[in-house]
Amino acid sequence: MVTAKANKRKSIRLVVFDVEGILLPKRRYLLFTAAKELSLWRYLQVAAIGFFYELGLTSLDSALRRVFRFFQGSAVDSLFNFYKMLPLMPETEEVFKKLREAGYKIALISSGIPTPFVKHLADRLGADYAQGLELKETRGQLTGEITGDVLKPDGKALVLKEIMSAEGLSPQHCAVVADDRNNLPMFPLCAIKIGCNPDFLLSAKSDYVVKGNLSEILPFLTEDTAESPHPTLSKRNLLREAIHIVTFFMPFVCIYLLNRYLVALTIFLFTLLYVASELARLQGTSVPILSAVTRRAAITPELYGFAVDPIFFALGIAITLILFPEHISYAAIAVLTLGDSFASVTGKTLGKTVIPFNKGKKLEGSIFGFFFALMGALFFVNPTKALIGAFVGMLVESLPLPASDNLTIPLACGLAMMIMP
């Protein structure tokens, strides 16, 4: 097995990178350009279009065309200057240096960033090919129209085929590093498919999944073997999971101190404050306490974009408190706070067996998560309900689902326990 993987790696000659979410912060380019260039109403429309795309309710082509129409009359130089202000994701330059030293050709293909901007990035990183969308302009101002092969449903694959033809390469010579479903058309053209902080579809279809810094892809491309690196718990991870675990005591607050509906309302209000804090942080302004906690607890990719996981975590708890009967809601929160957290901790520290249908998860993590979820749920419901809730919760935790497991875990296990006689 190791020999086969090593041989596959040794045949690679071209590495293809998605741009947004891999090399540049995800969703920062258009969303925060809109914040500076457009009215508040237009900004909210851009955010809504992006949200609908993430849910799969609109195509990328349609979403981008609608968004760029908002920029009609904007100066191209203004967009380019904002692009140049975007930070590279951590370790990007080091990764590209090592890939170049290993003799790889490198291609950057983006569906959301204009070709001249992608070429500027390629020159900075020493990449050999760069392709993005094409902006239509008149006298240095945008017409609001965009074109290019990358906008087509299989557009990135068309661009990659042209590069492969120019280099005389076949799929066995190519590797791809990507994070979202828009890159799936390139997968059949690549022998090695690496999901870097991927969405649920890429996580299921990738050969390897890494969650963290870009440098974690290197063992699959530059070492003697292509075995998965064993992740460790950073201080950020520990603080993040500690916050989750401490939230286990929220049901006791509801039982002994405050009405659970009042607690849910407080969580909703706190979530709104957190959203404001994140928007301020990304504009360079700190909100006391909230911004500091985010900087210390967010994983590295989140520091360069909008950290959404805390929102889903808060909403998962608040909705569960409102939706289900009292003790079932408390048990579901226990499964989320203890089960999900210990699954993450033990999966990263002890996990060796990759779950086949979700390569970003480890079987050992799910087993330990089930045990702690069961122990937590037993505080609030009978053993049968606790067993069902823990099992369903950890099953959902292990699946590559489109929605955040901070939402799906408590809702799924709460429903499962509620329908139990």
PyMOL commands that set and color helices and strands:
alter all, ss='L'
color gray80, all
select helices_A, chain A and resi 2-10+28-37+40-54+60-69+76-85+92-101+115-125+149-151+155-167+171-173+181-189+200-205+214-220+235-256+260-282+290-297+300-303+309-323+326-349+363-377+383-398+405-419
alter helices_A, ss='H'
color red, helices_A
select strands_A, chain A and resi 14-17+105-114+129-138+141-147+174-178+192-196+208-210+354-355+358-362
alter strands_A, ss='S'
color yellow, strands_A
deselect
rebuild
show_as cartoon
